Amino acid sequence: MGKYNANRTRRTHAVVSRGNQGEVRMSKTDKYDILILDAMLKQSLASARSLGRAGLRVAMGESLAHFNPSWPVPAFRSRFCHKSLVLPDLDDDAPAFVAAVIQFVRDHSPRVILTSGDATIGTMRPYRDQLAELGCVLALAPESALEIANNKDRTLEIARSLGIAAPGTIIINHIDELPAAVAEFGFPFVIKPTISWTDQSSGRNIPVDVINMEEARAATEVILAAGSGVLAQQYVGGRREGVSFFIVDDEIVASCGHVAHRTSPPLGGASALRESVIVPPEILDPAERLVKAAGLQGACEVEFRRDVQGRPFLMEVNARLAGTIENAIQAGVDFPLMIWQSATGQEVTPVTMRRHGIRTRWLHGDLEWLWFNWSRGGRPDSVPRARSIWILTSEFVRCRHYDYLDSRDLKPFVAELRYTLATLQKKLLSKP
């Protein structure tokens, strides 16, 4: 396809409004090749840059539920975002959100929709066939695979059947069942939702470590109230490792390994600093068997964590582009381009990771990690305050690659940096 000159394209903003009859109104402009939702996520910006450089016309959208309108969405400032779309509040009015997306497809004819957020995926999944009738592919794994990957209890069930090691786990249906978990694991242990996003949750349901019964009860009540099941899980506190795959017709055509040195929040959060690695066999083999057994297709990620003896334990499976995507691209594995090729019926050329030892950093997330660490003294995954400052500052010497930062596309990084500084200032002023 012809090379597209992003500099000569006038970037337009489509703001959705509701008419008197509730219909969605949107201005009609040119056609776009792909609509990338969840523009606030760093993997969405990485995808836009990858596909924009490949010559595609990229539109990006984000729900009002996921950003502060007083601050710009960094990805909307990218030279590769040819149209930015502000969508209705996904949490308060999901039908309006869906209607706006479908109307955009009717007006602008994108061939593919790419989404990476759990909430957006859950909302858009039922409309896969309707979008297909409009000539647009929702780039997601098959429904049967999503049902497994998005439910941690079902994922662990398959892992056990394959002989893949996972942390000891107890299903919690009621608060009164917590003493059994305490007797089995002792403190600390982890309270984990079976589903990361539900219709009743106001945000992503995240795992939390608990160090006493009061914390265990509070965490369990929050997850149950969000409409998710609860798992009490053995705490495994070693190195975090993962492998991302791209699968076409049950064949793995690309893989890329990483170590997540820091995450935000510290337990089960988004990676703030990760490093590309050659995947060790004791992780690669079970990960391959698991994704094939689950029937996953397209981009996915399997995460492990080692115990104090160095044994890897399965943590979770993400049936989508993960936040480590910038690291994979820097290592030579362009997952967004493969998603486009697969969704549009093109041949996907097998790719081998070319570079290992590549460190990529999400500066905002790393500063959040420091903040969390200072408030979590003595808890699992925390480090002494003086050491945490050294860890954070010394990384400026070691790391050459940053999420959002691209010398040929600086505006997103500037917007992200301004937001980071404002957030940090607000936290400092509000803390006693």
N, C-alpha and C positions, 0 to 999 in steps of 0.2 A: 504494500500500500504506500501511497505517497507520503513523504515527510511533511508533517504539519508544523507550520511556523507559529509557535505559541505567542511570540512577541507581536504579531500582527492581528491577533484576535482580540476583539473587544469583549472583555469579560462582563457578563450581565448578571444581575441578581433577580431571581424570581421569588417574590414574597407572596405566600399563599394567603388569600382572604376568603371569607365565607359570605356568600350572597344571602338574600332574604329567604331563599328556599333551601339553604343549607348546601348548595352546590359549591364545588371548588372552582375558583376562577384563577387562571394563570395566563400570562402573556405567552404568545407563540413566537418562537424565533427559529433558529436553524436546528438541524438535526445534530445529535451527539451519538458517539459510538457506545459509551458506557456511562451509567449513573452509579457513582460510588456513594453509598449511604454511610452514616456514622462518621462524618467528616472530622469530628473532634478526636477520633482515635488516631494514634500515630501511624498505625499500619495503613490507614486510609490515605494519608498523605504520601506515604512511601509508594503505595499502589498508583496514585495519581501521577507521581513523577515517573515511575517506570513506564506506565502506559502512554503518558504524554510524550516521552522521549521516543516511543515506538511509533509516533505519528497519529495517535488516536485523539479524538475530541472528547474531553472528559468533563462531565458534569458532576458536581458534588452536592450532597444534601445532608442536613442535620436537623434533628428535631429541637424545638424550643425547650423540650424537657431536659436537654443534655448540655446546654451552654447558657451563659449569662449574656443576654442581648447587648448589655453595655460594653462587653468585650468582644472583639472580633474572633471568629473561628480562624485559627492560624492557617488551616488548609485553604480557606477561601481566598487568602492572599497569594496563593501560589500562582506562578505564571502558567502552570499546567492545569489550573482549574479554570476552564473556559466558561462555566456557568455555575454560580453558587445558588443553592436552593434552600431557603429557610422553610422548614416543614412544621405542621401543627404539633402540639404537645402530644408526644407518644403515650405518656402515662395517663393523661386526663381525657384524651380523645383519640384513641387508636383508629376508629373508623375514618376520621378526618385525615389522619396521617396516611392511611392506606389509600384513600381517595386521591390525595394530592400526588402520591407516587404514581398511581395508575394514570391520572390525568397527564402527568409529565410524560409518561411513556406514549400515550396517545398523541401528544403534541409534538414530541421531539424524537420519537422512534429509536431510542437506544436499543442496541442488540443484547446488552447484558446489564444486569444489576448486580453489584458486588456489595455485600454487607458483612461486617465483622462483629457487630455488637449483639450480645445475647438477647437483649430486649427486642431489637429490630428483627433479628432472625425469627424469634418466636412470633412476632406480629405478622411478618410477611410470608411465612411458610404456607399458610392456607391458600394463598393467592398465586401459587406457582403456576397452576394450569391457566388461570385467567391471564396472567402475564404472557404465557406461552402463546395464547390465542392472538395476542397483539404483536407477536414476533419477538418477544423479549425473554431471555433466559435468566432466571434467578439462580445465580451461581452458588448452589448449595449441594451438600451431599444428599443421597436419596433419603426419603422420609424414614425408612426402616433403620438406616444407620444413624440418623439424627436422634431417633427415639432411644437408642442405646448410648450414644456418646454424650447426650445431654442429661442422662440420668446416671449419677455416680453409682447407685446401687446395682443397676443393670450392668454397668461397665465392670464393676468388681466381680459380679457373678460370672461373666465371660472370662475374666482374667483367672479366676479360680479354676474354671474348667480347663484352661490351657496350662495350668501349673505356673502361672506368673505370680511372683511374690507381691503381696500388697500388705499394707499395715493392718494389724488386727482391727476388726470393725464390728461394732454392735449397733443394730438398728434401734433407735429410740422413738417410740410412739407416744410416750407420755413422760412427764417430769419424774414420776415415781420410779421410772426405770433407770435413772441416772446412777443410783448406788451400785448397780451391777457393773456399769462402766468403770466406776472408781475402783471397785474391787478387782476388776480385770487388768486395768492399765495403770492405776495410780495417777497422781498429778505430776507433771502436766499431761493433759491429753487434748485432743482436737475435737471441737464440735463443728461438723461440716454439713451443709445442705445437700440433699440429693439432687436438687435442681437449682442452678445458679440464678435463674430468672423465672418469676411467675407473674400472673396477672395481678396478684394481690400485693406484690412487693413494690416498694417505692424506688428501689434501685437493685443493684446486683447483690444477691445473697452470697456472702463470703465466709470462708472458714475462719474460726478464731481459736486460739489456744486458751485454755482455762487452767487456772492454778488452784482453784478452790471450788467448793460446791455452790457458793453464791454466784460465781461467774458462770458455772456450768448451767445452772437453772436459768439465768438471765439470757444466755446465748440460745439455749434451747427454745425458750418462749418466743424470742424474736423470730427464729426460723420457722417454727410451727405457725405463728401468726401470719407469716408471709405465704403460707400455703405450700411449703416444701416439706418433704420428709427430712428426718434428722439422722445423721450417723455420728456415733461416738467412735473416734479412731485413735489408735496408738500414735503417740508423737514420735516422728522420725526427724532428727535434727541435723542431718549431714548435708553434703553437697547436692545442689539442685541441678539436674541434667535433663535435657530433652532432645527430641529429634522430630523434625518436621518432614512430612512426606508430601509428594504429589502423586496421586494414583489415577490411572486411566484404564478403564476396563479391567479392574482388579490387578493391574500391573503397576508396581512402584517404578516410576520413571525419574524421580529425583528425591534426594534426602539431604538434610543438613542438620548437624548436631550443634548443640550449644550448652554452655554452662551459665546459669543465672546466678551471678555473684551477689546481687542484691535485688530485692523486690519491694514494691510499695502498694499496700501495707506489707510488713515484713513476712507475714504468713499468707501464702496463697495469693499475693497481689501481682500486679503487672511488673514485668522485669524492668528494673531501672538501670542495670548494668549486666550485659551478657557478652559471652565470648564464644566464637565459633570453634568447634573441636571436631576431631575425627571421632565418630560415634564408636564407643567400645562395644565389642560383640555381646557382652552380657546385658546391654541395653537395646542394641539394634535388633537382635533376634526376637525377644519378646514383643518389642514394639511392632515389628513387621507382622508377627502372628496375630497380634491383637487387632490392628486396623483391618487386616484381611478378614478375620472372623466377624468383625462388626459390619463388614460390607461398605466401609468408607470409600468415597471417591473424591477426587479433587484434592484441595489443600487440607491438611490436618496436622495436629501436633500431639505427641504423647510425652507426658512429663513423669519423671522419676525423682526420688530423693533417696540418698544413701543413709544408712544408719551408721553408728559409730564403728562398726566392723567393716564398713565400706560396701555392704550389700545393697543393691538397688531395689527400691520398693515403688510400685506403681502409685502415682498420685492422681492423675486424671488424663482424659483425652479431650482435646478441643477440635471439633469438627468444623474448623474455620481458620481464616488467617489469624495468627496470633501476634502479640505485640513484639515478638522477636524478629519480625519480617525484615526490618532494616538490616539486621545482622546477616540474615541469609543472603540478601541482595549484595551486600558488601563482600560476602564470601563467594559470590558467583552463581547463586541459585535464585533466579528471578521468578518467584512464585506468582506474582500478579500477572505477568505476561503469559505464564502457562495457564492460568485461569481463563484469560481471554481466549487463548488458542483452543482450549478444550471446549469452552462454552459455545464457540462459533464454529465448531466442527473441523478445526484445523488439526494437523498432525502436531503432537507435542513431542519435541525432540528430547530424549533422555539427557539429563544434566548431572554431572558429578561436581560436588563441592570442590572448588579450586584453591581456596585459601582458608587456612585455619589459624587460630591465634588472633583473629580480628575482634577487637573490643568495640562495642557500640554502647553509647550511654544516653539515657533519657535524663537530662539535667533536672527538670522539674521533679521527676520521680525520685531522683537521688537525693534532692533536698528534702522531699517528703520523708524518705527513708531516715534521714538524719533527725528530722522532727519526731517521727514515730519512735526512734531509738531512744531519744532523750526522755520521752514520756513512758518508756517501758523498761526502766532500769531493773535488772535482776530477773527479767522474764525470759522465756525461751526466745532464741534468735536475737537477743540484744547483746550489745558490746559496750564496754566502758565508754563514757562520754569522750574522754581525751582521745581514745583510739578511734572513735567514730569520726571525729574531726580530721584526724590524720588520714583515715581511709578516704574521706570525701575529697580533701584538698589534694592529696597525692595523685588522685585519678586524673587531674588536669594535665599531669605530665605523661601519664601512661596511655590515655585514650585519645585517639585521633578522629574518631567518627561519632557524631552526635545525631540523635533523632531530631528532626526538624531542620538541621543545619545543612545547607547545600550552597556552596559558593556561587552557583549559577541560579539560585532561587532563594534569596535571603529573607524575603518578607515574612514567610511563616515563622522562621526562627526569631525574628525581631518581635513578632506578635506574641509568641510563646514566652519569650524572655520577659517582656513587659508584664504579662499576666503572672508569671512566676514571681517577679519582684513585688508586684502589688499584693499577691497572696501572702508572701513572706512578711511583708510589712504589716498586713492586717493581723497575722498570727502573733507577731512580736508585740504589737500594741495591745492586743486583747489578752495576752498571757500575764497573770499577776507576777 
